[in-house]
Amino acid sequence: MLNADAPRPGHGRARFWIITIAAVATLAVTVSLGRWQLSRAAQKEALQAEIDAQKKLPPIPQKEFLRLEKGTDALHRPVTLYGLWLGSQTVYLDNRQMNGVPGFYVVTPLAIEGSDQTVMVQRGWIQRNFNDRTKLGEVTTPVGLVEVTGLVAPPPAHLLELGTAATPAAAASGPLAAASSASGAAGASVASAAAGPVGSSAIRQNLDLEAFRAETKLPLRTDVSLQQVGDASEGLQRNWPAPALGVEKHYGYAFQWFGIAALVVFLYVWFQFIAPRRKANHASF
């Protein structure tokens, strides 16, 4: 009479092959995902190398910049422009950090000389007043024709925003009118720019260039902005953070996937070979 608790013939072999197939499939998936993460890291490292190479190219002449139909074709290239600051349209982007300190990115339109184009310039960063977040530090906006050197950059990055959109700065009748208005305030404290609650002033969480162009009636380029470079000046710091490409994140994920693959191999060898052998050895005694 057969014992009901005894293993059926072939049961152990079937179990062995089921576990083997499952282990091989898991190993294939985890190794593939690890290799994919490494390839993504390599792509972003290549992108970073391309950005660094673009930054080392000679500055784009102003005439060439004005002829660019797609400013994105010149991203990260240096450029030198001449024009007038439209100081009355300055925007202060909140919750931006530099060197780990919270503050504002100061963004001002520049009316380019000899053209009907205006470009938004990320001029630099100022620290937040921790006692009164609507009180802005002093930023000097030069009057008259200025030379601005910077990198062609995407529009200012957007942060997660809750609530209603910010109201734009006061509309200008044109670049020259705004420049005239700005000249009276040059070198003065910009605290008055924050008069009123955040969201109805120049302090904003985000800046949409398309909306800003429509609201201010400026002939503003909306495909790119300019990120001013150079030493600290005019009350602004310009130690801009490098683009966050997330290379380290991909290497971290790859390490996790390869770690899981190694764990699968270890568990498979242990439970399929080592553990049964140890059990057989103990049973023989």
C-alpha positions as CSV (number, residue, x, y, z in Angstrom):
1,M,0.0,0.0,0.0
2,L,1.4,3.4,-1.0
3,N,2.1,6.0,1.7
4,A,0.0,9.1,1.0
5,D,2.8,11.3,2.5
6,A,5.6,9.9,0.3
7,P,6.6,12.1,-2.6
8,R,5.3,11.1,-6.0
9,P,7.8,9.8,-8.5
10,G,9.3,12.7,-10.5
11,H,7.9,15.3,-8.1
12,G,11.3,16.4,-6.9
13,R,12.7,16.6,-10.4
14,A,9.7,18.7,-11.6
15,R,10.2,21.0,-8.7
16,F,13.8,21.4,-9.5
17,W,13.1,22.4,-13.1
18,I,10.3,24.8,-12.2
19,I,12.6,26.6,-9.7
20,T,15.4,26.6,-12.3
21,I,13.2,28.1,-15.0
22,A,11.9,30.8,-12.6
23,A,15.4,31.6,-11.5
24,V,16.7,31.9,-15.1
25,A,13.8,34.1,-16.1
26,T,14.3,36.4,-13.0
27,L,18.0,36.5,-13.7
28,A,17.4,37.5,-17.3
29,V,15.0,40.3,-16.4
30,T,17.1,41.8,-13.6
31,V,20.4,41.7,-15.7
32,S,18.6,43.2,-18.6
33,L,17.2,46.0,-16.4
34,G,20.6,46.6,-14.9
35,R,22.2,46.8,-18.4
36,W,19.4,49.2,-19.5
37,Q,20.1,51.5,-16.6
38,L,23.9,51.5,-17.5
39,S,23.0,52.4,-21.0
40,R,20.8,55.3,-19.8
41,A,23.7,56.5,-17.6
42,A,26.0,56.3,-20.6
43,Q,23.6,58.3,-22.8
44,K,23.4,61.1,-20.1
45,E,27.1,61.1,-19.7
46,A,27.4,61.7,-23.4
47,L,24.8,64.4,-23.2
48,Q,26.8,66.1,-20.4
49,A,30.0,65.9,-22.5
50,E,28.1,67.5,-25.4
51,I,26.9,70.3,-23.1
52,D,30.4,70.9,-21.8
53,A,31.7,71.0,-25.4
54,Q,29.0,73.5,-26.3
55,K,30.0,75.8,-23.5
56,K,33.6,75.9,-24.7
57,L,32.7,77.1,-28.2
58,P,33.2,80.8,-29.2
59,P,30.3,83.1,-28.3
60,I,27.6,83.4,-30.9
61,P,27.6,86.9,-32.5
62,Q,24.4,88.9,-31.9
63,K,23.4,88.9,-35.6
64,E,23.6,85.1,-35.7
65,F,21.6,84.8,-32.6
66,L,18.9,87.0,-34.0
67,R,18.7,84.9,-37.2
68,L,18.2,81.6,-35.2
69,E,14.8,80.2,-36.1
70,K,15.1,77.6,-33.4
71,G,17.0,78.8,-30.4
72,T,17.1,75.3,-29.1
73,D,19.7,74.4,-31.8
74,A,22.2,76.6,-29.9
75,L,21.4,75.5,-26.3
76,H,24.4,75.9,-23.9
77,R,26.3,77.9,-26.4
78,P,27.8,81.2,-25.1
79,V,26.4,84.4,-26.7
80,T,27.1,88.1,-26.3
81,L,24.1,90.5,-26.7
82,Y,23.8,94.2,-26.5
83,G,20.5,95.9,-25.4
84,L,18.5,97.7,-22.8
85,W,17.3,96.1,-19.5
86,L,13.5,96.3,-19.1
87,G,13.9,96.6,-15.3
88,S,10.2,97.2,-14.6
89,Q,9.4,93.7,-15.9
90,T,11.9,91.9,-13.6
91,V,10.5,88.7,-12.1
92,Y,11.8,87.0,-8.9
93,L,11.4,83.2,-9.1
94,D,10.9,81.9,-5.5
95,N,12.2,78.7,-3.9
96,R,15.4,78.6,-6.0
97,Q,18.6,77.5,-4.3
98,M,22.2,78.3,-4.9
99,N,24.9,76.5,-2.9
100,G,22.1,75.0,-0.8
101,V,20.7,78.4,0.3
102,P,17.1,79.3,-0.6
103,G,16.4,82.5,-2.5
104,F,15.3,83.9,-5.8
105,Y,16.4,83.7,-9.4
106,V,16.2,87.3,-10.8
107,V,14.9,87.3,-14.4
108,T,14.8,90.4,-16.5
109,P,13.9,91.0,-20.2
110,L,16.6,92.4,-22.4
111,A,15.5,94.4,-25.5
112,I,18.2,93.5,-28.0
113,E,19.7,96.5,-29.8
114,G,18.9,97.0,-33.5
115,S,16.1,94.4,-33.5
116,D,12.5,93.9,-32.4
117,Q,13.5,90.9,-30.3
118,T,13.5,90.6,-26.5
119,V,15.0,87.8,-24.6
120,M,14.5,86.8,-21.0
121,V,17.8,86.8,-19.0
122,Q,18.3,84.8,-15.9
123,R,20.6,87.4,-14.4
124,G,21.5,85.7,-11.1
125,W,20.4,84.8,-7.6
126,I,19.7,86.7,-4.4
127,Q,19.2,85.2,-1.0
128,R,15.8,85.2,0.7
129,N,15.1,87.4,3.7
130,F,14.2,84.8,6.3
131,N,12.2,87.3,8.4
132,D,10.1,88.7,5.5
133,R,10.0,86.6,2.4
134,T,8.5,89.5,0.4
135,K,11.4,91.8,1.2
136,L,13.9,91.6,-1.6
137,G,17.5,92.5,-1.5
138,E,19.0,95.3,-3.6
139,V,19.7,94.5,-7.2
140,T,21.3,97.1,-9.5
141,T,19.9,97.3,-13.0
142,P,22.2,99.4,-15.2
143,V,20.6,102.0,-17.5
144,G,21.4,102.5,-21.1
145,L,23.1,100.1,-23.5
146,V,24.6,97.1,-21.8
147,E,26.6,94.1,-22.9
148,V,25.4,90.8,-21.6
149,T,27.3,87.5,-21.9
150,G,25.6,84.3,-21.1
151,L,24.6,80.8,-22.2
152,V,21.6,80.0,-24.4
153,A,19.4,78.1,-22.0
154,P,15.9,76.6,-21.9
155,P,13.1,78.8,-20.4
156,P,13.3,78.9,-16.5
157,A,12.5,75.5,-15.1
158,H,9.1,75.0,-13.5
159,L,8.6,73.9,-9.9
160,L,5.6,72.2,-8.5
161,E,3.0,74.9,-7.9
162,L,-0.1,74.8,-5.8
163,G,-2.9,77.4,-6.1
164,T,-3.6,80.0,-8.8
165,A,-1.1,81.2,-11.4
166,A,0.9,84.4,-10.6
167,T,-0.3,87.7,-12.0
168,P,2.2,89.2,-14.4
169,A,4.3,92.3,-13.9
170,A,2.7,95.5,-15.1
171,A,2.3,95.5,-18.8
172,A,4.6,97.7,-20.8
173,S,3.6,99.7,-23.9
174,G,6.9,98.5,-25.5
175,P,10.5,97.8,-24.8
176,L,11.7,101.4,-24.9
177,A,8.9,102.5,-22.6
178,A,9.8,99.8,-20.1
179,A,13.5,100.7,-20.4
180,S,12.6,104.3,-19.7
181,S,10.6,103.2,-16.6
182,A,13.5,101.0,-15.5
183,S,16.1,103.8,-15.7
184,G,14.4,105.8,-12.9
185,A,14.8,102.8,-10.6
186,A,18.3,101.7,-11.5
187,G,20.5,101.2,-8.5
188,A,17.6,101.5,-6.1
189,S,16.3,98.9,-3.8
190,V,13.8,96.5,-5.4
191,A,11.8,96.0,-2.3
192,S,9.0,97.9,-3.9
193,A,8.7,95.2,-6.5
194,A,7.3,92.9,-3.8
195,A,4.6,95.3,-2.6
196,G,1.5,93.3,-2.1
197,P,1.0,89.6,-1.5
198,V,3.1,87.0,-3.2
199,G,1.4,86.0,-6.5
200,S,0.2,89.6,-7.2
201,S,3.8,90.9,-7.3
202,A,7.0,90.3,-9.1
203,I,7.6,87.3,-6.9
204,R,6.4,84.2,-8.5
205,Q,6.8,80.5,-8.2
206,N,7.1,79.9,-12.0
207,L,7.3,81.9,-15.2
208,D,5.6,80.8,-18.4
209,L,7.2,82.8,-21.3
210,E,4.3,82.4,-23.6
211,A,1.9,83.8,-21.0
212,F,4.4,86.5,-20.1
213,R,4.7,87.6,-23.7
214,A,0.9,87.8,-24.1
215,E,0.5,89.7,-20.9
216,T,3.3,92.2,-21.2
217,K,3.0,92.7,-25.0
218,L,6.7,92.4,-25.3
219,P,8.2,90.8,-28.5
220,L,9.7,88.1,-26.3
221,R,11.4,85.0,-27.5
222,T,9.7,82.1,-25.9
223,D,11.8,79.2,-27.1
224,V,14.9,80.0,-25.1
225,S,16.3,82.3,-22.4
226,L,19.8,83.5,-21.5
227,Q,21.6,82.4,-18.4
228,Q,24.0,85.2,-17.6
229,V,27.5,84.1,-16.5
230,G,30.5,85.7,-14.9
231,D,31.5,86.9,-11.4
232,A,29.0,88.1,-8.9
233,S,27.9,91.7,-9.6
234,E,24.9,94.0,-9.4
235,G,23.9,92.3,-6.1
236,L,23.6,88.9,-7.9
237,Q,25.5,85.6,-7.6
238,R,25.9,83.4,-10.7
239,N,27.2,80.1,-9.4
240,W,24.6,78.2,-11.4
241,P,23.9,74.6,-10.5
242,A,24.8,72.1,-13.2
243,P,21.8,70.5,-15.1
244,A,20.4,67.6,-13.1
245,L,20.8,64.7,-15.6
246,G,20.4,62.0,-12.9
247,V,23.4,59.9,-13.9
248,E,24.0,58.8,-10.4
249,K,20.4,57.7,-10.1
250,H,20.8,55.3,-13.1
251,Y,24.0,53.9,-11.6
252,G,22.2,53.4,-8.3
253,Y,19.3,51.5,-10.0
254,A,21.8,49.4,-12.0
255,F,23.5,48.4,-8.8
256,Q,20.1,47.4,-7.3
257,W,19.2,45.3,-10.3
258,F,22.6,43.6,-10.4
259,G,22.3,43.1,-6.6
260,I,19.0,41.3,-7.0
261,A,20.5,39.2,-9.8
262,A,23.4,38.1,-7.5
263,L,20.9,37.3,-4.7
264,V,18.9,35.1,-7.1
265,V,22.0,33.2,-8.0
266,F,23.0,32.8,-4.4
267,L,19.5,31.6,-3.3
268,Y,19.3,29.2,-6.3
269,V,22.6,27.6,-5.5
270,W,21.9,27.4,-1.8
271,F,18.4,25.9,-2.0
272,Q,18.9,23.7,-5.1
273,F,22.3,22.2,-4.3
274,I,23.9,23.2,-0.9
275,A,20.9,22.9,1.4
276,P,19.8,19.4,0.0
277,R,23.3,18.1,0.3
278,R,23.7,19.3,3.9
279,K,20.3,17.7,4.7
280,A,21.4,14.4,3.1
281,N,24.7,14.5,5.0
282,H,22.8,15.1,8.3
283,A,20.4,12.3,7.5
284,S,23.2,9.8,6.9
285,F,24.4,10.3,10.4
